[in-house]
């Protein structure tokens, strides 16, 4: 939450233990952001060892335009992953 406060956002935390949104924030321009907070973690073995484990949004989170707020506890850094919603279906070249 400090990450968002330092960016000048008004920050509101959910009262539920589980759900599709952990934090609601309003930026300086008045835009509302919905965040699901996830701890960044890496694969410990196998061919992906050392790489970040990908996180995905649920169908409800996608409809609500929820953004992932990733937290790396070791490096003490945060970043946002935005879901890009397609307005039109992808066209194929199939005949």
Residue pairs with C-beta under 8 A, 6 or more apart in sequence:
1 11
1 13
1 23
3 69
3 78
4 11
4 23
4 25
4 35
4 69
5 11
7 27
8 27
8 28
9 25
9 26
9 27
9 28
9 33
10 25
10 26
11 23
11 24
11 25
12 23
12 24
12 25
13 22
13 23
14 21
14 22
14 23
14 24
20 36
20 58
20 60
20 61
20 64
20 66
21 34
21 35
21 36
21 61
21 64
21 66
22 35
22 36
22 37
22 69
23 34
23 35
23 37
23 69
24 32
24 33
24 34
24 35
25 32
25 33
25 35
26 32
26 33
27 33
33 67
34 64
34 65
34 66
34 67
35 66
35 67
35 68
35 69
35 80
36 57
36 61
36 66
36 67
36 68
36 69
37 68
37 69
37 71
38 55
38 68
38 69
38 70
38 71
39 70
39 71
39 72
39 73
40 52
40 70
40 71
40 72
40 73
41 52
41 53
42 49
42 50
42 51
42 52
42 53
43 49
43 50
43 51
43 53
55 68
55 70
55 81
57 66
57 68
57 83
61 83
62 83
62 85
65 83
65 85
66 83
67 80
67 81
67 82
67 83
68 80
68 81
68 83
69 78
69 79
69 80
70 78
70 79
70 80
70 81
71 77
71 78
72 78
